[in-house]
Amino acid sequence: MAALSGSSPECCTLKKALNRLISNTSASPRARTRSEPLYVISLERYGRDADFGVRFPDSISMSDSLFDATITDGDCKIRVSLDPVVNRLISVNKLHCGSVIRHVEFSRGENSEGDGGSVHVCSLEVDRLSGGDAALRALSSVNVRSIPWMGAEPDAGPLRARRSSYLPLWNNHDFYGEVWRDTPPSEPDAEDSEDEIDDIGSTVSLAEVRRRFLSGSRRYLGALCVRILHKSRLIYYGRADQKCECPYKAELQVGDGSSNACVVLWNSVCLEWYRILHPGQVVRLCRYRVKESYSCRTGQESEPHIEISLNSRNPTAQITIIPKNQISPDWILPDLPHSFICRQELPSCPQGHICDVIGVVVFVGRPERVRRKDGQRSEIEEYRWLQLADRTTDQLIMIKLFCTSQPDIQSRIYPMALLVCTRLKMIKSAVDRATTFEYLTNTSLTQVYCTGTGSHPVMPYRGIRPVRQFLHWLKQVDESSLLERAVIGGYFSYPPLPVSLHIFMENRQGEAGLISGGEMKLECEKLNYREKRQFAIQCVITAACYHHREDSGRTQYSDLPSAPLSPRVRRQREGSEPHRTPVKRKLFSSTSPRKRLAPPLQPLATEDDAERDFSLFDGAMEFLVGEQEDDSNDEDDDEEFSTPPTSPMTSRLGLTRVAIETLPRVFCYERRHVQAVAVGLQVNSFHKLLPQRELESFSPASCYTGYFTLSMKALSDGVMLDVLFLPANPGNLHWMPLPLSHNNSWESILSHGGFSPHAPPPSPADLIATANQLTNQRLLCVLDACALGGEKMELVLNRAFPLR
């Protein structure tokens, strides 16, 4: 390997380090950079394979993922593989695209097949003192895409495993990368077609194929002409002990008038066809294999069914999309099935009912992740909450939407868009014996169609009556009233938990029980980026504080945008209104008073939303055809919290101020693309990267009026928890109170998650004045924990049940 050419090594950190590596003749050559900064400009994930032990003989990592990164010093760039030792930094989002890294240790990749000549990063240090936007500032005058590669441009595939494609950074169900085709493969040559015509044969029905297969015949009968009725999301089945280069499969439910069947796309057939095939299309399938269906093989169904397998070889399947003008009426193909229901009909639907819905999006939640068990495997899945308005009632359709393998659509679902979701499943949850809440969530066959995403050409439900009726309603809808309700991002919890401790514990059967403070801290440290989990823990509240909306907004900084925030509470300024300072109440006294680390946020610059240059109905037609202020030295000796005497070893968990990701934001149509990225998960490419504080350029939504911060002490071991409480308010359409009256005491508010809907809520000052009701009150607290990235662990109090 010759010395790297290009700019002078003296002025290029990467070239200096890599030339030292090349000139090192030891058996295990290494080279380390010093304090010079390097910048991560892309980060890509893939599944490890059966050769992991050969490539990483010293690794004890249990992770199924490997990562490649592109790093630069501003003069040149190189793609490297990352040692599994840094996986945890990525999974908690401490190491990400845009990170500044120093003291990077390089080694040479093995000369094994598919790995020769690659560069490997053995270890690195993430420089967090430079600020979260240091890379953006350092490379602001550089076109990152034009930075020259060191040596030849690398191949597009993974460096340290035989995998044909990368995985999305945060889930296993979306497709990612240019290898996933969005246009059909080229037709075979005419000569090849003539040679193969005898193999293809004439058209045969599904019923005949099934009859012959069940009679024992395995002979190929001919081509199938079928309509696609449903399409599943992608299934990634790659495992560390497998050598399959493209471990994907997807299912299509098809029919031809004589019968229905499941068609399975295997491996590289998914790369070529998954993005192209859609429900409603008519396709001709040749050179398939017939098997007994999976449901029959696993004993889920007693009646025998067949499965049509499309493989890349043995034999190589042929798929042809038949244009509408070439579809013969003699084929008697089935119509596309649908089961649209409106919001008014949802309460009458039974648990598990499958349905389709259409509505206007009024809320898009922040993406979150939750751990699910599938047999012996545990997988983290990505989801977000949606709220849809339709023509039948003021109540909203609640959807917990997981990945549908439509990342190009799901990433661009905004408020005020028209959304169609198919094959959703009804989930019901009771808060007492008489009150039930319902929401819809995915099945494996759920598909999403949304205006503004380019999905309207493939939306197959344009002409049916429920869609036409909905579009007719849109002509008369008051867009301004919907726009006032449009919210994006922030903390959201649904369905409401029961108000009875007994019912709550009954509903938790099969889940983990109560947990100690130390155990909860350990479990929270295991959470991955944006992973959400609910804990039940016994606590007492030791201090309470309220922050008004007027005190929420931009936080004070020093010169560096990502420098640590001032932990002090702002003193009330002369002439300011008294209610604008946090209202606090001491619940205990101590010989060693402690400052409460809960700074209020400063007011945000409001969004200029005078111009709303769009029409809701026009969009739906797609389906038919300030300066920073520094008061860090301000201090008010009266603004103190005291806690009970605790051991010097007592640890704390949570945030002492509201995180910017916690607050819901006003939807801004003009900047909707930027806002969606700001609310979304960490990106993996530098050209998509936004400043970390971009989210703060959008005003908090009107539903947000303020928040409580509560200091809690775990009864089991004294661990201190810093918890946010966002009580539901009457008239709040986002955080709506339960339809159950109560007396608005602290005990009732905490057990109901908010104020009584039938009485004016008490003022924060009155609540804080009566906070002594909580003194020594033992509570069973239900906390929603979400890892926001880095060291930020959001804890929100969902319910607190008094223990008698």
N, C-alpha and C positions, 0 to 999 in steps of 0.2 A: 504494500500500500504506500504510494508516494505521498510526499508532503503536499498539503492542500494548497492549491493555487488561488489567486484572487488578490484582495487587498493585503497590505503589509501585515504580517502577523503581529508586529509591535502595536498596532492600533486596533486589533480585533481579538477580543477576549476568547471567543470560541475557537478561533484558529490557533491561538497560542496554546490553549489547553489540548486541542485535538492533535496538534503536531507533536506535543510532548507525549501523548498517548501512542502515536504511531511510531515514534522513535524509541519507545520503551521496549526492550527485547526480553523482558522477564516473562515467566510462564503465565502470570496473571497480571498483565499491565493495567495500571490505573493512572489517572491524571485528575487533579482537582483544581477547580478555579479558586481564587482567593475571595476577596471582599467585593470584587467587581459584580455589578448586578447583571443578571440575565432575566429575560422576560418570557413567560409562557404565553404563546399566542394561539395555541390550539391544544385540545385535550380530547382523546378518543378512546373508547372502551371496546373491549371484545372479550369473548369467553376463552378461558384457557382450555388446552386440549391435553391429550394423553402424554405429550412430550414435556409437560410442565416440570416434572422431576429431573429431566435431563438438562433443561435450560436453566432451572433455578434449583440446583442441588442442595443449597443451604437454606432455602426458604421454608418457613414453617407456616406461611399464610394459608388460611382456610378459605380465602375469598375465591369465588369462581371467576372473577374478572381480572383482566390485565389492561394496562393503559399504555398508549403511545402519546407522546407530546411533541409539539414543534416549539423550539425555543430559539430565541434570537438575542443578540447583543446590540441590535440596531444596524450592524454592518452586514451580517450574514445570518442565515438560519439553518437549522438542522432538525431532522425528525429523529427522535430517540425513543427507545422503549424504557419504561420505568420499572424499577424493581418493586415487587409486591410489598416491600417494607413501607412504601409511601402510600399504599392503598387507603389506609385509614385517614390520611390527610385529605384525600380526595373525597372520600365518602362523607366527611363532615364539612366539606367545602372550605377547608383551610387552604388547600392547594387547588387552584382553579385557573381558568383562562384569565389572564391579566395579572397573575401573581408575579411578584418579584422574588427571585430565588438567588441564593448565594452559596458559596462553598459547595459547589456541585461536583460530585465525583463521577467520572466517566470510566467505562471499561469497554473493551471491544466485544462485539457479539460473536458467538461461536461461528465457526465456519461450516456449520451444518447446513443442509439444504434449506433454502427459504430464509436463511438467517445470516448468511455470510456478508461481512462488511458492515453490518449495522452497528450503531453506537448505543450503548446501554448506560443509563443513569443508575448508579448503585445507591447513592444517597444525596440529599440536598437539604438546605435550610430555607424555610419560607420567611422572607423579611416582612414582618407585619408592621414594623415601626415606620416604614416608608409611606404608609398610607395605602388604602385600598385602591386608589386611582393613580398610583405612581407609574404604572406601565402606560396608562393612557396619556399621562403628561409627558413621559420620556419619549414616547413614539408618536406624539401628536403631529410632528412635521414629516413623518415617514409614511409612505404607502407600504403597509406591511406586506401586501401581496407581491410587491415588486422587489422586496429584499431578496438578493440572490441566495440560492442554495449553496451549501458547501459541497462541492463536487456535483454529481449528477442528481437531478430531481428524483426523489425516492418513489418507489411504487406506491400505489394507493392502498394496498392491503395491509393488514396487521403484520407487525414485525416479528412477534415471538410466539405465534401459534398459527396452525394451518386452518385459518378461517377465511371464508370468501368475502366477508363484509364486517364492518364495524357495527356495534350495537348503539342505540341511543344512550346518552349519558345517564339518564335517570329512570329508565324502564326497559323492559324486555319485549314489549309488544308493538312498538312503532318500528317502521322501516327507517333506515338512515343511510344516506350516501347515494352517489350517482350510479352505483351498480344496480339499483332498483329501477327498472325500466318504467317509463311512463308512456311509451309507444310500443305497439306490437312488434315482435321480431319480424325480420324480413321473411317473405314467403320463400319456400324452397324453389330451386331452379326448375325449369320446365322439364329437363331431362330426368332430374330426380323424381319429379312428380309422376312422370310416366312410368318409371320403374316401380314406384310405390303404390300405384293405383290398385293393383291386384290385392295388396295387403290391406288397404283401407276398406274395400268392399262397399256394398250399398248401405243405405240407412236402415237401422233396426230400432225397435222401440225398447224402452227400459223394461217394460213388462216381459218382453221376449227374452232379454238378457237375463233378467232375474229367474225366469222359469227354467231356462237352459242351465244356468249356474246351479240352481238348487237340485236339478236332476243329475248333476255330476259332470256336465260337460264344461271343459275349460277352453274350448276352441273360440277364437276371435270371430264374432258374427258380423261386424260392420260398424259404421260410424253412428254416433248418437247425435241427434239434433234436439237440444233441450233449452229451456228458458232458466236463467239463474233466478231463483226465488229469494234466497238469502245468502249472505256472505259473512263468514266469521272473521274475527280479528286474527292476526298472526300468532302462531304458537312457536316460541323458540324452545327447543328441547335439547339444546347443547349441554353436555356434561363434561366434567374434567376428564373422565375416563373414556371418552368417545373420540374417534378420529374423523367423524363426519365434518367436512369442510363447510357445509351449508345446512345446519340443523334447523330447518324451518318447515312448518307445514301450515296449511290453511284449508278450510272446508267451505264448500259451496253446496247449498241445498238446491237441487235442480228438479225439474219435472218436464214431461213431454205429453201430457194428456192421458197416457196409459198408466203411469205410475210416477212416483217420486223416488229420489235416491240422493245419497251424499257423495259428492265428488271431492277428493282430497288432492291438493297440490302439494307435491313433495319437493323439498330441497331447492335446487336451482330453478325449478319450475316456478317457485314463488318469486324469485328475483325477476324473472322474465314476464310474469303474468299477473302477479297479485295487484299491482296498482292499476291495471288496465281493465280487469273484469269487474263488473258491477251488477247489482240486482236489476232485473228487467231486460238484460241483454239476452239474445239468442245466440248460442254457440254450437259449433260442430266439433265433436270430440272424436278423435281417431287414435288408434294404437294405445288404448288404455288397458288396464288390468282390472279384473273383477275379483273382489274378496268378500268374505262375510263381514258385515258391518261391525264397527267397534262396539256398539251397544249390545250386539248379540254375542260377540266374543267375550265380553265382560259380564254377561248375564243380566244386563239391564233391561233387555226386552226378550220375551219368550218367542214372539213371532219372528221368523227369519227375514233379514233384510240384507241387501247387498251394498257394497261400497265400490265406487269407481276410483281407481288410483291413476294419477297422471304423474309419470316419472320422467326424469331426464335421460334415462337409458333403460334397456332391457324391458320393454321397448321404449324408444323415445316418443313421448306423446306428441300429438299434433292438435293444436287448438286454433279454431278460426271463428272470428266474430262475424256473424251474418248480418249485413245491413238490413234495415227495416224494409226497404223496397224489394228485398229478395226473399222475405219470409213468406212461405206458401200458406194460404188459409187452410189447405188440406192437412197441415201438420196438427191442427187443433191443440195448440200449446196452451197451458194454463195461464190465466191472468196473474199479475203480481198480487200476492195476498197483502192485505192491510187490515188493521184494527184500530183506527183512530178513535180516541176518546177525548172529551174536554174536561176541564178542571172540575166542573160541576158533577161529573159522573164518577170521579175518582173515589169518593168515600164509599160508594156502593160496590166497588170492585173488591174481590177477595184477595187475601194474601197470596202472592205468587202469580197473580194475573199478568199475562203478557199483553202489551198494548203499544200503540204508536201515539205520539203527541206532536202538535204544532203550536208555536207561540212566539211572542216577541220577548227577547231576552232583556230582563231588567237588572239582573245581577249576575256577575261572573266572579266566582271566588278565586282566591289565590290557589295555585297548584300545591297540593300537599301529597304526602305519601303515607301508606299504611302497610304494615306487614301482614301477609296472608299465608296460611299454610295450605299447600296442595299436596296431600298425601304426606310423604316424608320430607318434601322440600318446602323451604320457607322462602317466600319471594316478596319483595317490596313493590307495591303497585302504586301508580300515580293516579290521582283523581282531583276533581274540583267540583264545587257546588254551583249549580245554575238555578235561577229562578225565572220562570216564563209566565207571561200574562197572556190570557186568551179572552175570548169574547163573552164568556159565560158567567164570570163572577169576579169580584175584586180579589179573591184569594189567588195565590200564585201556585204554579206547578213546580214542585221541588224535585230536582234531579241531581243525584250523586253520580257524576259521569266519570267513569274510568276510561282508560285508553281503548280506542276502537280501531287502532292501526290506521288512523287518518290524521297524522300530525300536521299536514298542510292545512287541514280544516280546523282541527281543535285548537291550534295555536292562534287562530284568528277568529275565535268566537268572542264578539264584543257585545256589550249592551246595545240595545236598539236594533239588533239584527233579527231577522226572521229565521227560526230554527225548527227543523224537523228531526225528531229522534225516533227510530224504529226499534221494535223488539225490546222494549224496556219491561222490567219486572217490578211489580208492586210490593213494597215493604211497608208493614204497619207496625206502629209502636204506641203503646198505651202509657199515659202518665198517671191515670187513675182508673178506677173500674168503669168510668163512663166516658172518658176523653181519650181519643185516639188520633194520632198524627200519621200521615202517610207520605211517602216519597217514592220516587222511581229510581231504579238503578240498572246497570248494564246486564244484558245476557251476553253470551259469546257471539251472538249474531247481531248485536246492536250496530246500527249505522247512523251517521250524523250528516245532515245537509244544512248549509248555512249560507245566507246571502252575504255577498262581499268576499267570498273565498274561492270563487270559480267552480263551486260544486254544482251549480244549477244545471249545467248541461247533462249531468248524469242523474239528477234527481228524478226518479221515475214516477212520482205521485202527483204530477202537476195537474192532471185533468180530473182527479177524483173529487167527489162532492165535499168532503170535510175541508179540503184545502181551498176549494173555490169559495165556500162559505166564510172561511177565515179571512181570505183576501178581500171579500166584500165588506167584512167588518172593518178591515184596515182603512177603507176609504173614509169611514166616519170617525175614526179614533182621534182623540185629542192627543197629538204627539207631545205637546208640552207637558202634559200630566205624566206621561210615561217617562219623559226625559228627566223630570224632577226626581223620579224614583231610581234612575239609572245609577248603579253603584258597581265598583270593581275593586276586588282585592279585600284584604283585611281578614281578621279573625271571624270565623263563622262556625256555629255548632248547631247541628240538627240531626235527628229530631230532639225535642226537649226531653230531658230526663224526668222520671216520675218525681212527684213532690213528697211521696211517702218513702221512708227508709225501707220499710218492709217490701214494697213493690220493687224498689231499686235493687235490693239484694236478691229478690226472686229472679229478676231479669238477668242478673249476673251469673246465674248458675252455669258452671263450666268455664268461667273466666277466673283469672287470678283474684284472690281475696284482698284483704287489707295488707298494706305494705308499710314497712318502717321507713323513717326518713333516710337512713343510710342506704337501705335497699333501693329506694326511689332514686337517690342520687346516682347510684351505680347503674340503674336501668336507664336513666336519662343520658348518662355518658355513653351508653351503647347506641343511642338513637343516631340514625344517619340524617343527612341533610334533608330538611323539611318533612322528616318522618314525624307522625303524630301518634300519640298514645294517651290513654286515659288511665289515671291512677286513683285509688281510694285509700285515704290515709287519715288517721285520727290526729287532730291538731287542736290547739287553742290559738286564738287571734291575740297577738300581743300589741299591735298598733294598727291604726287605720289612717288613711290620708285620702283626700279627694282633690282631683285636679280638674278644673273647669276647662271647657273647650277653648276659651280665650287664652289659656296658658299652654295650649297644645299647638305644635307646629314645628318651626325650625329650631333646632337645638344649637347651643353656642359651640363654637369650635375655636381652636387655635389656628395658626397659619395653615397647617396641613389639614386637608378636608377629612382625612380619616384618623386624625389624632384622637386620643382618648377624650371623652366628654367630661366637662366639669361635673363632679358629683355633688355640688352644693345646691341648696335650694335658694332660689332668687329672692332677695329681699323685696318687700313691697315698696315701690317707689313713691316718692312724695307726689301727691296729687292723683295717684292711681286709685281705681275703685277697689274698695276692700274685698269684694267678692272675687277678685281676679287672682288672689293668692291661694295656694293650696290650704284647705281647711284640715287641721290635724287634731288628733286627740290622743293624749297619753292614757294608756290603759294600766300601766304599771310604773313603778319608780324603781330606781336602781342607784347604787352608789357610784356606778360608772356609766353616766349617760353616754349614749352613742348617737352620732349623727345619722339621720335617715338619708340614705342615698337615693333620693327620688326627685331629680330636677324636673320642673315642668318644662314643656316644650314651648318655644316661642311661636308667635303667630305666623302662619304661612302666607306667602304672597298668593293672593287669590287668582284663580284661573280666569282668563278673559274668555267667557263663553257667550259673548253677544252674538257671534256669528255661528249659527248652527246650519250650515249650508248643506242640508241633506233632507230627504223626504223618506219617511218610513215606508210609505206605500210604493214610492218609486223603487226603493231597494227591494221590496217584495216582488216586484215585477220580474225579477230574475227567474223566479220559479214559474213564471208564465211564458214567456218567450226565452331683591333688597340688600342691602349691605349687612355684613355680620357685625354683631354687637358683642363686646367682651365685658362681662361683669363677673368674671370668674373670681374676683376678690370680694364680691359682695357676700356678706354673711349675717345671718340674723340668729342671735343666740336663743331666741324664743322658738325657732323652728327646729325642735329636737324631738327625737323619739327615744324613749327609754324602753329597755327590754328587761325581762327577768334576769337575774344573775345566771350566767351560763358558763360552762367550762371553757377555758381558753382554746380547747381543741374543737369547739362547735363550728361546723361548716355551714355554708349558705348555698342555696340553689335558687335560680330564677333571675329576673331582671328587676332592677330598682327604678326603671323608667319604662314607659311604653316604647316598644320598638316601632320603627316606621312601617314594618311589614304587618303590624297588628291593626293599624287604622284602615278602615274602608275609605275609598277615595271617590270623589266626584268623577263621573265619566266625562272625558273630554274627547268629543268626536274628532276634532281637528288633529289631535295628537294620539289617536287611538292606537296606532302601530307602536309608537314609542311607549305608551302607557302599558300595553300588553306585555312588552318585553320587560319593563320595569317591575311589573307585578309577578312575572313568571319566574321559573327556575333559572339558576345560573346557566349562562350560555357556554358553549364549548368552542366558540370561534371568535377571534379578536374583532372581526368586522361587525359582529353583532353586539359587542360589549358596550354598555352604558356606564356613565359614572355611578358610583354606588348610591349617591344621594339623589339620583334622578327622580325617584319615587316621591321625594318631598316637594317636587315642583308642582304636584297635583294636590289640590285642596282636600282636606278630610271631608267626607260626605256629611250631609246634614243630619243623618241618623246618629252620628257620633256627637255626643254632648259633653262628654267628660268620662273620667274613669276613677275608680278607687284603687289604691295600692294597699295591700294588707300584708303585714308581717305575721307569719304563722310559725308556731313551734310544734314540731312533731312530738306527740306524747311519748312515743316509744324510746327516742334517743336524743331529743333536744335539737335535732337538725333544724335550722331556720330556713324558711321558704319565703321568698319575695313573690307575691302573687298579685295579678291584676284581676279586677272584678268589673265587668261591664254589664250593669243591670239592665234588663229589658224595661222599656218605658211605654206607657200608654200612648198610642198615636205613632209610635215608631214602627215603620213598615219593614224595617230590616231586622232589628232585634225585637220581635214582638213578644209581649208578656203572655203567659198562659191565660186562658179564659177562666181563671179561678180567682174568686175574691179572697182577700186576706186583709189583715189589719196594718200592713206596712211597717211592722216592727222589724228589727234586725233579723230576728229568728225567722220570720215569715219571708222576708226578702231573700235571705240566703237559701232557704229551702225551696223557694219557687224560682230562683234565678232572676228575679226582678220585682218590679212594683205591681201592686194590684191594678188590674185594668179598669176597675169601676170606682176609683177614688183618685184625687189628685196626689201625686207622689210627694213625699216630704222633701224639703230642701236639703241639699248636702250638709249645710251647716247644722240643721236640726238633727240629721242622722248622726253626724260626728258628735254632737252634743249628748246624744243618748248612747254612744258607743260603749259606755260602761255596762250596758246590758250583756256585753260579750265577755266581761271579765270572768276568767276561770270557767267559761262555758266550753265543755268538751264537745267537739264537732267531728262528724265524719265528713270529710271534705272530698269532693270529686274534682280532680284537677285535670285539665287538658294541657298536656305538655307537647310542645312542638320545637324541634331543633331548627333554628332559623339560619344556622351556618356559623362557622367559627366557634366562638365561645357563647353565642347568644342562645339561651334556653328560655323560651316563652312559657310561662305558667299562667293559666287563666282559671279562675274559680268558676266551675260550672254549677255546682250545688254544694251546700253545706247543711247536713242534717244534724240537729241537736241530739246529743246522747243523754238520756235521762239518768 
